[in-house]
């Protein structure tokens, strides 16, 4: 049976996304297609009809920046909301291809890379968000581009790769603030993983030190300008106060976390942190928070995360041999932790965790295939060894 190539996977992924655009535009509003998606579309049209302000002001707010891009499309073709969906579908299809390229670079196995492409193409939230005018796909896009530079750095350390990584993360953070933590996460990943430049400790130290300085410089500049940090009150310095203000509010709606999960401050709340983190990744499945049939979509989504993280655990020996894979896991966990502390319901959690989903898919989705190939290779080596011994005994 002929295997489907990456071009065919991209076409299938694009068609699936365009079908959802049509459904959302002509038949009924898709899940998560109301509220923010409608608001962002209205802001885009308002910028066309009432004019735009100073362009630099749009780089301080993710919704405003996304709507600015949508307004440019409206300038050309008029107010057609489906056009924004088509634009997002093209970006979502780009995420499929970039994930494929990243996986191929990471593992050097085209079959594993194709599986990553398939999972990215069919992953529920990535598919859904590719049909809606929301910030998730632009964030995923820039995160995935950043991943490619990270893998290049892990395989052949160069300061230019780190600079490109930081630039991609900064652009992603313009759409949503939490992504900026991928930069300090990278610093942590550098310290936790060992470079492969054996016998060249001085060079390795200089490169890692240069990378750290570049990353810290980017964090400083972003913090001083406030670009993309509206969720943190305009700067990272205000992050804690903003978090405390959000936690002080009650949680409402059917998807809200229980009130006892709110962090009110103090040592006594430390035990809630891992619970919030687990709930962010796996709710409404773990803990079970299904309160209506509409939550079943979230159950399937969280089951996907359970499966991918289980694959990471099962194949941890394969991951442990790949520096870039370990760095990706660190960055995924840090971003997830930041978002976990900032959400109070699993509806928002489902959207936020989708932003970094490509990172997890790139590392984990191809692991079963890599394990199969490893077992096949070992079986071949054992067969070859037995044959060689038999021949030598016969002689």
C-alpha positions as CSV (number, residue, x, y, z in Angstrom):
1,X,0.0,0.0,0.0
2,X,1.4,3.4,-1.0
3,X,1.9,5.8,1.9
4,X,0.2,9.2,1.6
5,X,2.8,11.9,1.1
6,X,2.9,15.2,3.0
7,X,1.3,17.2,0.1
8,X,-1.8,14.9,0.3
9,X,-1.9,15.3,4.1
10,X,-1.8,19.1,3.7
11,X,-4.6,19.0,1.1
12,X,-6.8,16.9,3.4
13,X,-6.1,19.1,6.4
14,X,-6.9,22.3,4.4
15,X,-10.2,20.7,3.0
16,X,-11.3,19.7,6.5
17,X,-10.6,23.3,7.8
18,X,-12.4,24.9,4.9
19,X,-15.4,22.6,5.5
20,X,-15.6,23.9,9.1
21,X,-15.3,27.5,7.8
22,X,-18.4,26.9,5.6
23,X,-20.3,25.2,8.4
24,X,-19.5,28.1,10.8
25,X,-20.5,30.7,8.1
26,X,-23.5,29.1,6.6
27,X,-25.1,26.7,9.0
28,X,-24.3,27.1,12.7
29,X,-21.7,28.6,15.0
30,X,-19.0,26.2,15.9
31,X,-17.9,25.6,19.5
32,X,-15.8,28.6,20.6
33,X,-17.0,30.4,17.4
34,X,-19.0,33.0,19.4
35,X,-17.9,35.6,22.0
36,X,-14.2,36.3,21.2
37,X,-14.3,35.3,17.5
38,X,-17.4,37.5,16.9
39,X,-15.8,40.4,18.9
40,X,-12.5,40.2,17.0
41,X,-14.3,40.2,13.7
42,X,-16.3,43.3,14.6
43,X,-13.2,45.1,15.8
44,X,-11.6,44.3,12.4
45,X,-14.5,45.9,10.5
46,X,-14.6,48.8,12.9
47,X,-11.0,49.6,12.0
48,X,-12.0,49.7,8.4
49,X,-15.0,51.9,8.8
50,X,-13.8,54.3,11.5
51,X,-10.1,54.3,10.7
52,X,-7.0,53.1,12.6
53,X,-5.1,54.7,15.3
54,X,-1.3,54.8,15.7
55,X,0.0,51.4,14.5
56,X,2.4,50.9,17.5
57,X,-0.6,50.8,19.8
58,X,-1.8,47.6,18.2
59,X,1.3,45.7,19.3
60,X,0.3,46.0,23.0
61,X,-2.9,44.0,22.6
62,X,-3.3,40.6,21.0
63,X,-7.0,41.0,20.0
64,X,-6.2,44.4,18.5
65,X,-3.3,43.1,16.5
66,X,-5.3,40.1,15.2
67,X,-8.2,42.4,14.3
68,X,-5.7,44.8,12.5
69,X,-4.6,41.9,10.3
70,X,-8.3,41.0,9.6
71,X,-9.0,44.7,8.7
72,X,-6.4,44.6,6.0
73,X,-8.2,41.6,4.4
74,X,-11.5,43.5,4.7
75,X,-9.9,46.5,3.0
76,X,-9.4,44.4,-0.1
77,X,-12.5,42.2,-0.3
78,X,-15.1,43.9,1.9
79,X,-16.8,42.5,5.0
80,X,-16.8,38.8,4.5
81,X,-16.3,36.9,7.8
82,X,-15.7,33.7,5.9
83,X,-12.6,35.3,4.4
84,X,-11.1,35.6,7.9
85,X,-11.8,31.9,8.3
86,X,-10.1,31.0,5.1
87,X,-7.1,33.1,6.2
88,X,-6.9,31.2,9.4
89,X,-7.3,27.9,7.6
90,X,-4.2,28.7,5.5
91,X,-2.3,29.5,8.6
92,X,-3.5,26.3,10.2
93,X,-2.4,24.3,7.2
94,X,1.0,26.0,7.5
95,X,1.2,24.7,11.1
96,X,0.7,21.1,9.8
97,X,3.6,21.5,7.4
98,X,5.9,23.2,9.9
99,X,5.2,20.5,12.5
100,X,6.1,17.9,9.8
101,X,9.4,19.7,9.1
102,X,10.2,20.1,12.8
103,X,9.5,16.4,13.4
104,X,11.6,15.3,10.4
105,X,14.4,17.5,11.7
106,X,14.0,16.3,15.3
107,X,13.9,12.5,14.6
108,X,15.3,12.1,11.1
109,X,12.5,9.7,10.3
110,X,10.0,10.5,7.5
111,X,7.4,8.0,8.7
112,X,7.4,9.5,12.2
113,X,7.2,13.0,10.6
114,X,4.2,11.9,8.5
115,X,2.4,10.7,11.7
116,X,3.1,14.0,13.3
117,X,1.6,15.7,10.2
118,X,-1.5,13.5,10.4
119,X,-2.1,14.2,14.1
120,X,-1.6,17.9,13.6
121,X,-4.0,17.9,10.7
122,X,-6.7,16.0,12.6
123,X,-6.1,17.3,16.1
124,X,-9.6,18.6,17.2
125,X,-8.7,22.0,18.6
126,X,-6.1,22.8,16.0
127,X,-8.7,22.0,13.3
128,X,-11.4,23.9,15.0
129,X,-9.3,27.0,15.7
130,X,-8.1,27.0,12.0
131,X,-11.7,27.8,11.0
132,X,-12.2,30.6,13.6
133,X,-10.9,34.1,13.8
134,X,-9.1,33.6,17.1
135,X,-5.5,34.0,18.4
136,X,-4.7,30.4,18.9
137,X,-3.4,29.5,15.4
138,X,-1.2,32.6,15.0
139,X,0.4,31.7,18.3
140,X,0.8,28.0,17.3
141,X,2.3,29.1,14.0
142,X,5.1,31.2,15.6
143,X,5.7,28.7,18.3
144,X,6.2,26.0,15.6
145,X,8.6,28.2,13.6
146,X,10.5,28.8,16.9
147,X,10.7,25.1,17.4
148,X,12.5,24.6,14.1
149,X,15.2,27.1,15.2
150,X,15.4,25.4,18.6
151,X,16.1,22.0,17.0
152,X,18.7,23.6,14.8
153,X,20.4,25.0,17.8
154,X,20.3,21.7,19.7
155,X,21.9,19.9,16.8
156,X,24.4,22.6,15.9
157,X,24.6,25.4,18.5
158,X,24.7,28.9,17.0
159,X,23.7,32.2,18.6
160,X,21.8,33.1,15.4
161,X,19.4,30.3,16.0
162,X,18.7,31.5,19.5
163,X,18.1,35.1,18.2
164,X,15.7,33.7,15.6
165,X,13.9,31.6,18.3
166,X,13.5,34.7,20.5
167,X,12.2,36.8,17.6
168,X,9.6,34.1,16.8
169,X,8.5,33.9,20.4
170,X,8.3,37.6,20.7
171,X,6.0,37.8,17.7
172,X,3.9,35.0,19.1
173,X,3.6,36.9,22.4
174,X,2.2,39.9,20.5
175,X,-0.9,37.8,20.0
176,X,-1.0,36.4,23.5
177,X,1.2,37.4,26.5
178,X,1.8,33.9,28.0
179,X,3.9,32.8,25.1
180,X,6.7,35.1,26.2
181,X,7.5,32.6,29.0
182,X,8.9,30.3,26.3
183,X,12.0,32.5,26.5
184,X,12.9,32.0,30.2
185,X,11.8,28.3,29.6
186,X,14.5,28.1,26.9
187,X,17.0,29.4,29.4
188,X,16.0,26.7,31.9
189,X,16.1,24.1,29.1
190,X,19.7,25.1,28.2
191,X,20.7,24.6,31.8
192,X,18.9,21.3,32.1
193,X,20.2,19.6,29.0
194,X,23.8,18.9,27.9
195,X,25.3,20.1,24.6
196,X,26.7,17.5,22.2
197,X,29.8,19.6,21.6
198,X,32.0,17.0,23.4
199,X,35.7,17.9,23.9
200,X,34.9,21.6,23.3
201,X,33.6,22.7,26.7
202,X,34.8,26.2,26.4
203,X,33.1,26.7,23.1
204,X,29.9,25.1,24.4
205,X,30.0,27.4,27.5
206,X,30.5,30.5,25.3
207,X,27.6,29.5,23.0
208,X,25.2,28.7,25.8
209,X,26.2,31.9,27.7
210,X,25.6,34.0,24.5
211,X,22.3,32.3,24.0
212,X,21.3,33.1,27.6
213,X,22.3,36.8,27.2
214,X,20.3,37.1,24.0
215,X,17.2,35.6,25.6
216,X,17.5,37.8,28.7
217,X,18.0,40.9,26.6
218,X,14.8,40.1,24.7
219,X,12.8,39.6,27.9
220,X,14.2,43.0,29.2
221,X,13.2,44.8,26.0
222,X,9.7,43.3,25.9
223,X,9.2,44.1,29.6
224,X,10.3,47.7,29.1
225,X,8.2,48.3,26.0
226,X,5.2,46.3,27.2
227,X,4.4,45.0,23.7
228,X,2.1,42.0,23.9
229,X,1.9,42.1,27.7
230,X,-1.6,43.4,28.1
231,X,-2.5,40.2,30.1
232,X,0.2,41.1,32.6
233,X,-0.9,44.7,33.1
234,X,1.7,45.9,30.6
235,X,4.8,44.4,32.1
236,X,6.1,41.2,33.7
237,X,6.5,43.2,36.9
238,X,2.7,43.4,37.2
239,X,2.2,39.7,36.5
240,X,1.8,38.7,40.1
241,X,-0.7,41.5,40.9
242,X,-2.7,40.7,37.8
243,X,-2.8,37.0,38.8
244,X,-4.0,37.9,42.3
245,X,-6.7,40.2,40.9
246,X,-8.0,37.5,38.6
247,X,-8.0,34.9,41.4
248,X,-9.9,37.2,43.7
249,X,-12.9,37.1,41.3
250,X,-15.4,34.3,41.5
251,X,-15.6,31.5,38.9
252,X,-18.8,31.4,36.9
253,X,-20.3,29.2,34.2
254,X,-20.7,25.5,33.7
255,X,-17.1,25.0,32.8
256,X,-15.7,26.8,35.9
257,X,-13.3,25.1,38.2
258,X,-14.5,24.4,41.8
259,X,-14.1,27.4,44.1
260,X,-11.7,25.5,46.3
261,X,-9.2,25.4,43.4
262,X,-8.7,29.2,43.5
263,X,-5.3,30.2,44.8
264,X,-5.7,33.0,47.4
265,X,-2.1,33.2,48.5
266,X,0.0,31.7,51.3
267,X,1.9,28.5,51.9
268,X,-1.4,26.6,52.5
269,X,-2.3,27.0,48.8
270,X,0.9,25.3,47.4
271,X,-0.9,21.9,47.2
272,X,-3.4,23.5,44.7
273,X,-0.7,24.3,42.2
274,X,-0.2,20.7,40.8
275,X,-3.9,20.2,40.8
276,X,-4.4,23.3,38.7
277,X,-1.7,22.1,36.3
278,X,-3.3,18.6,35.9
279,X,-6.7,20.2,35.5
280,X,-5.3,22.5,32.8
281,X,-3.9,19.6,30.8
282,X,-6.6,17.0,31.3
283,X,-9.9,18.7,32.4
284,X,-12.8,17.9,32.0
285,X,-11.6,14.3,31.9
286,X,-9.2,14.6,34.9
287,X,-10.7,15.6,37.2
288,X,-14.1,14.6,35.8
289,X,-16.0,17.9,35.3
290,X,-18.5,16.9,32.6
291,X,-21.7,18.7,33.4
292,X,-23.4,18.7,29.9
293,X,-23.2,17.1,26.5
294,X,-21.3,20.1,25.2
295,X,-18.4,19.2,27.4
296,X,-17.9,15.8,25.6
297,X,-15.7,17.6,23.0
298,X,-13.4,18.7,25.8
299,X,-13.3,15.1,27.1
300,X,-12.0,13.9,23.7
301,X,-9.5,16.7,23.6
302,X,-8.1,16.0,27.1
303,X,-7.9,12.2,26.1
304,X,-5.6,13.2,23.3
305,X,-3.3,15.0,25.8
306,X,-3.3,11.9,28.0
307,X,-2.4,9.7,25.1
308,X,0.5,11.9,24.0
309,X,2.0,12.4,27.5
310,X,1.6,8.6,28.0
311,X,3.7,8.1,24.9
312,X,6.3,10.4,26.3
313,X,6.5,8.3,29.4
314,X,6.5,5.0,27.6
315,X,9.3,6.0,25.3
316,X,11.3,8.2,27.7
317,X,14.4,6.3,26.8
318,X,14.1,7.5,23.2
319,X,13.4,11.0,24.3
320,X,16.3,11.0,26.7
321,X,18.8,10.5,23.9
322,X,17.6,13.6,22.0
323,X,18.5,17.0,23.5
324,X,16.1,19.0,21.3
325,X,13.2,16.7,22.4
326,X,14.0,17.3,26.0
327,X,14.2,21.0,25.5
328,X,10.8,21.0,23.8
329,X,9.2,19.2,26.7
330,X,10.6,21.7,29.2
331,X,9.3,24.6,27.1
332,X,5.9,22.9,26.7
333,X,5.6,22.3,30.4
334,X,6.6,25.8,31.4
335,X,4.1,27.4,29.0
336,X,1.4,25.1,30.2
337,X,2.2,25.9,33.8
338,X,1.9,29.6,33.1
339,X,-1.4,29.2,31.4
340,X,-2.6,26.8,34.1
341,X,-2.1,29.5,36.8
342,X,-4.1,32.0,34.7
343,X,-7.3,30.1,33.9
344,X,-10.3,29.5,36.1
345,X,-12.4,27.2,33.9
346,X,-11.6,24.3,31.6
347,X,-13.3,25.9,28.6
348,X,-10.5,28.5,28.6
349,X,-8.0,25.9,29.4
350,X,-9.0,23.9,26.3
351,X,-8.2,27.0,24.1
352,X,-5.0,27.9,25.9
353,X,-3.5,24.4,25.9
354,X,-4.1,24.2,22.1
355,X,-1.6,27.1,21.6
356,X,1.3,24.9,22.6
357,X,-0.2,21.6,21.3
358,X,2.2,21.4,18.3
359,X,5.2,21.3,20.6
360,X,3.8,18.1,22.3
361,X,2.6,16.6,19.0
362,X,6.1,17.1,17.4
363,X,7.8,15.2,20.2
364,X,5.3,12.6,21.1
365,X,3.1,11.7,18.1
366,X,5.9,9.9,16.2
367,X,7.2,7.9,19.2
368,X,5.2,4.7,18.5
369,X,6.6,4.5,15.0
370,X,10.2,5.2,16.3
371,X,9.7,2.4,18.9
372,X,8.5,0.0,16.2
373,X,11.4,0.8,14.0
374,X,13.8,0.3,16.9
375,X,12.3,-3.1,17.7
376,X,12.5,-4.0,14.1
377,X,16.1,-3.0,13.9
378,X,17.0,-5.0,17.0
379,X,15.2,-8.1,15.7
380,X,17.1,-7.8,12.4
381,X,20.4,-7.5,14.3
382,X,19.6,-10.5,16.4
383,X,18.7,-12.5,13.3
384,X,21.9,-11.4,11.6
385,X,23.9,-12.3,14.7
386,X,22.3,-15.8,14.9
387,X,22.9,-16.4,11.2
388,X,26.6,-15.3,11.5
389,X,27.2,-17.6,14.4
390,X,25.6,-20.5,12.6
391,X,27.7,-19.9,9.6
392,X,30.9,-19.7,11.6
393,X,30.0,-22.9,13.5
394,X,29.4,-24.7,10.2
395,X,32.7,-23.6,8.8
